[in-house]
Amino acid sequence: MPTLTRSRLAMVSLQTLLWKECLRFLRIWSQTLLPPVITMTLYFVIFGKFIGSQIHHIDGYAYIQYISPGLILMSVMTNAYANTASSFFTTKFNKSIEEMLVSPMPNYIILLGYMLGGTLRGMLVGGLVLCVALLFTHIPVAHPLIVVSMALFSAAVFSLGGLINGIFARRFDDIAFIPTFVLTPLTYLGGVFYSIKQLPPLWRSISIINPVLDMVNTFRYGLLDVTDLSIASGFILIVGFLVTLFCWALILLNKGIGVKI
């Protein structure tokens, strides 16, 4: 097959798979887009208004302003993860994954299609949560490029994580295990609701190990121009995760691991 034809086939395949993924979560928006927006609205009301009014300013910002970047990024990460995990497992469950694997579609296109689909859902939910946050407080955007790039990288990383979860999952219960016992603790202990400068030395040292902390702090720096950690380390970490997870997922697809139930 000529190179031009092969490239065109790959592009058409990617567009088709990405369009299918977008239609999937847009068609059931009341289950994929509305619930996280409602959940984050409750966070802003309870933590931002009720509890936040009793807390002093952090780094010169009101508490609701300080937690807003973390809540936005948390919604981006969790929804990107959930999209690919559920979508890929459903494809396996319905046996339609076999049709893609025997088609001329390269495995890296399958990987990109699912990753971009999860990334788009994460970014869309993040944008909606940002709009909700603006109803409660003013959020300056100090460094727009850092905000957009960190949100995109985080969505892509967690989208790949969800895909790997979907590959290894053997039943629907396996989809909920990682978000419940891994992602939720990491996000809640990732500096979303507090500054690590407020923690005792022991817990501060433990928190630094959490990679989500670097992502949240870098994203917060992009919006509020304040951070507890190095911005460079945040980007190095996220790019490292992106490359590692992409290669791992591609190897799994090439070897056919976990594509059958």
N, C-alpha and C positions, 0 to 999 in steps of 0.2 A: 504494500500500500504506500503510495507517495507520501512524503513528509507533510505536504500541505493538506492532503486529505485526512491524514491521521490527526493533525492538529485541529482541523475543523471538526472532526468527529468528537474529539475530546472536549472542545468548547461547547458543542451542542449538547453533549451528555451532561456536562457540568451545569449548563443553563436549565436543562430539563429537571435534573435532580434537585437543584436549588429552588426552582419554581414549585416543585412538588412539596418540598419541605416548608416553604413559606405558606403555601395554600393550606397545608395541614394545620399549622397553629393559628392561621388567620380565620379559618373556617370555624374553629371552635374557640374563638376569642374569649368567650365567657368562661372558659376553663383554663386558658393559657395566659391571657393578658389581664383580665379583670381581677382575679384573686390576688396576685402579688401587689397590684395597685392598692386594693383594699387593705391588705395586710400592712403595707408600708404607711398608709394613711393612719392606721391605728398606732403604729410606732411613733409617728410624728405627734399625734394627739397625746398619747400616754407619756412617752419618754420626753418628747420635745416640750410640750406645753405644761402638763401637770407636774412631772418630776423635774423637768428642766428649769421651771421657774424657781425651784428651791436650790438650784446648784449655781455656784459662782461661775463667772466667765472662765473659759479655758483659752489661753493664748490670745486673749483680747477679743474673743468671739463669744456670743451667747451660746448656751449649751445646744440649742436646737440647730444653730448654724454649724457648730462643730461636728455634730453627729450626722448631719445631712449627707456629706460626701460618702461616709461609710455605708449608710443605708442605701444610697443610690448604687454604689458599686456592689453591695451585697445582693441587690435585686438582679443586677446584670449577671453576676457569677452563678447564682442559683438557678436562674431561668435558662441560661445557656447550657448548663449541665443537664437540667431536667429535660430539655428539648431533645438532645441527641441520645440520651440514655433511653428514654421512652420510645423515641422514633425508631432507633436501630433495633431495639429488642422486639418491638411490634413487627418490624420487617422480618426478623428471624421467625417470630411466632407464626406469622402468616405464610411462611415459606417463600415469600417474594424476594428474599435476598439471593436465592439461587438464580433467579432470572437475571439479576444484575451481574452476578459472578460469571455466568456463562456468556454474557453479552460482550461485545468488543470494548465495552467501557473499561478503561484502566482502573486499577485499584486506587491509585492516587486521586483519581477523579471522584470515586465514591467517597473517599476520605474527605476531600475538599468540599464536596457537596453537603455532607452532613455537618462538617465543621462550620461552614459558612451559614447554613440554616440555623444552627444553634446560636452562632454569633449575632445574626440579625434579630433573632427573638430576644436575646439578652440586651442588645442595644435598644431595641424598641421599648422593652419594659423599663430599662433605665431612663429613657427619655420621658416616659410617662410618669415615673416616680419623681424625676426632676421637676416636672410641671406641678406635681402635687406639693413638693417641697417649697416651691415658689409661692404657693398659696399661704404657707405658714411663716416664711421668713425670707429675707433677702440673701441670695447666695452670689457673691462676686465670683467672676471667672478670671483669676489672675494669670493663668497660663493655659489658654485654650488647646494648644497643641498637645501638652502633657495630658490634659483631661481626656481628649479624644483618643490618643494613642494608648493610654493605660486602660481605658474602658474597652477598646478593641482587643488589645492583647489579653486582657483578663477574660473577656468573653470567649475568645478563641481557645485559650488554655483550658477553661472549664468545659467548653464544648467538646474538646478532645478527651478530657477526663470522662465526660458522660458517655462518649462513644466507646471508650475502653470498658467502662462499666457495662454498657449494653452488650459488648462482645462476650464478656465473661459471664454475664447473667444467665442463669438456667431457668429461672421462674420470675414472675413479676415481683415477688418479695425481695429479690436480690437488687432490684432497682432502687428500693427505698433504704437499703442498708447503709450504703456509703453516705448519702445525704444526711441521714439521721445520726450516725455514729462518728462520722469523720468531718463532713463539711460544716455542719451546724456548730460543733465545738470550735473548729478553726475560725469561723467567721465571728462568733461571739467573743472569742478570745483574741481577735485580730485587731483590736484597737478601734472598733466601730463606735463604742460607747464611752471610751475613756482615752486619756493620754497615758502612755507607758511611764511617763515621768511621775505619775501619781501612784505608781505601784511600788511595793517594797523591793529591795534589790534582788531577792530570790525570784519573785514572780516576774520582775523585769527581765532577768536573764532567761527565764523560761519562755517568755513571750517573744523574745527576739528570734527564737528558733522557728516561730510560726511564719511561713511564707506569706500568708494572707496579710499579716501586719505590714509588710513592705508594700504590698499592692495598695492597701487602704491609705497608708501614709503618703505614698506618691500621688495617688488620686486626690487626696485632701490638699496636698501642696499645689496641685494644678488649679484647684478652686479657691482655696483660702490663703495660699502662700505661707502655710505653716506645716512643719513636719517634725517628727521625732527621730527620723532615720535618714540615711543618705538616699537621695533621689537616684543617683547612678546605680546603687546596689539594687534598687527596686526594679529598674529596667533590665539590668543584667540578669536578675533572677527570673523575671517574667519571660524574657526571650529564651533563657536556658530551658525553662519548663516547656515553652512552646515547641522548640526544636526536639526536645527529648520525647515528649508525648506524641508529636507528629510521627517521628521515626518509629516509635514503639507501636503505634496504631497501624502504621503501614506494614510493618513486619507481621503483625497479627493477621492482617487481611491477606497478605501474600502467602502466608502459610495456611490460611483457612482455619485458623484457631477460633473456636467459639462461634462459628457461623451457622452451626446447626444445633438444635435443641434435642 
